[in-house]
Every structure is written in C-alpha cells, then in structure tokens.
Amino acid sequence: MSVYFFTTTSPEETMTFSKKLAAYLQPGDVITLEGDLGAGKTTFVKGLAKGLNITRNVNSPTFTIIKEYQGKMPLYHMDVYRMEESDEDLGFEEYFSGSGITVVEWPQFIKDFLPEALLKITIKHTGENARKIQLEPIGSHFENLCKEIIQ
C-alpha cells in the first residue's frame, strides 16, 4: 500500500487541493479525514464542496453528526466523534453505497461500519498555516486516483 503526501502553505491551498481531488471522485466514494483540532479538516471539506459545485456554506457537523449538501453529486459530511460510546448504526451503509461522496471525521469510532475501499486522509500542522496532507489509498480505485492527483 502506497502513501502519498502533499504540502500546503495556506487554507486557500488546502481548499484548492481538495477541490482538485473532487474532480476524480465517484458516487459511493468514502474519504476518512483525520487531524487535530484546527488542522484544517473543515477547510478541506469546503474545497471538496467547491469542486462538487456546492454553493451552500459548509461547516462542521459536530452536533448533528451528518450534514448533507447537494451539488453535481451529494456530499455527506459526517463527524462521528460523538459515536465513541455507541454501537448504533445510523444507516451508514446507505451513505457509503449511495449516489454521493462521504467524508467521515473521527472514523475510528465507526471503523466496523466503514467500507473496505476508501481514501484515508490525515492533515497535520507543520507551521502556522502550513499543512502536510497524507493520502493513504485503500483499494485500486483510490490508488489510481492518488497517482493522478499527486504528480
């Protein structure tokens, strides 16, 4: 399994990178998104939303668990941090195999529900505005996708 890295130096660059990524995504694709508070996870999702022609304001679904946005494909943004103490299935499979793109923050709390093929993304602070974005593709579709966008 390969691991790919991309470095950004501003929130705008992070959004540009994730907007580019959106062009390669297909219905049913799942992205897990990890990073410390303030690492830029929501900024990353905002770029994905722009790439999917979503005009609605994107913010963290911390208190609602799942937010749905409509664009050229639906974007399902999940923050499952509050699921840490729960084994409850909120219909994740319907999202994961649906007609949109699913982004899951704090994926370790629902790991038993995640599909086998997904793109694991980790964002780390490397400076005040600088970020190191690590992409770990799981499955050939995501491996090919990473080769395309990291050139």
N, C-alpha and C positions, 0 to 999 in steps of 0.2 A: 504494500500500500504506500503510495506516494503522499508527501506533504508539500504544499505549496505556500509561499509567503509573498505578501505584498505590503509595502510600507506607504503610509500616507502621512502628510505633514499638516493637515488641516481637516476640519469637519467637512468642508466642501470636497476635498479629495476623496474622503471616505464615501461620501454620497455619490460622487462620480464613478467610483469603482463599483459600488453596489448597483448603480443604475446600469452600468455596462453588463454586470452579471445577469440582471433581469432579462436581457435580450436573449440569453441562452437557456432560460428556464422553460419548463414544460408543465402542463397541468399534472398535478399529482406529485410534483417535486417537493421534498421536505428538506429544510435547512434547520440545523440546530445552531443556536447562537449563544456563545458563552463569553463572559468577560466581567471584570469587576464593575461595580457601580461607577458610572461616569466614563466607562471605556469607549462608549460610542455605539452601543447596540441599537438604540432607537434612531440614531443618526444613520446607521447602516440600513435599517428598515425604511427610513424615509427615502433613501436613494433607490431602493428596490421599488417602492411605490411610484416614484417618478418614472422609473423605467417601465412600469406597467400602466402608465398614463392615469394614475390615480390622482385626483385633484383634491380630495378631502385631506384635512390635516391629520397627520399620523402622530400618535403619541403612545406611550407605554400602556399596555393593558393590565397593569399591575393589580388593579382592584376588580377588573371584570373577567380576567383570565383569558378570554378570547375576543379580539376585535376583528371585524370583517370589513374589508374595503373592496369596492368594485372599480375595476379598470378594464383593460383589454383582457385580463384574467383576474379572478378574485385573488385577494391576498388575505390570508388568515394569519394574524399575528397573535401568538399565544405567549403569555407569561405564566408559567405553571409553578412559580415559586411557592404559592400558597397550597399547592398539592402535595407538599413534602410529607405531611402526615396522613395522606389519604391514598386509598387504593381505588378510588372511584374513577370509572371510565366515563368521561363526558362526551363520548361519541367521537373520540379522536380518529378512529379508523375512517369515518365519513369524511373528515377533513383531509387525512393523509391520502386517500384514494379519490378525492374529489376533483373538481374541474379547476382548482386554483393552486396557488403556491402557498405552502405552510411554513412559517418561521416559528420555531419554538425556543423561547428563552428558558433557561434553567432545565434543560432536557433530562438531567439526571433524575429528576423527580417523577418522570413518566417513562423511564427507559424501557419498561416491559411493554409499552404500547407503541413504541417507535417502529417504523418500518426498517427492514434490513438495509435497503439502499437509501442513502441520504448524504447530504453535504454538511460536514461538521465545520463550523467556523468559530474561531476563537480570536477575540480582539484584545490586545494588550497595550497599555500605556508604554511609550518609550520616550516620552517627553511631554511638555505642556500640551501641545496639540498633535504630537506625532503618535501614530498607532502602527503596530505590527499586526497584520491580519493573516492568520493561519487558516488555510483551507485543507481539510482532510477529506478527500472524496471516498465514499464507501459505495462501491458499485461502478461498473464500467461507464454508465451514462455520466456520472459525476467526474470520473477520471478524465474522460474526453472533454467535458466542459472546462475543467481546470486547465488542461493543456491549451485550450483555445484562448482563455482569457488571461493567462499568465504567460506572456511571450516575451 
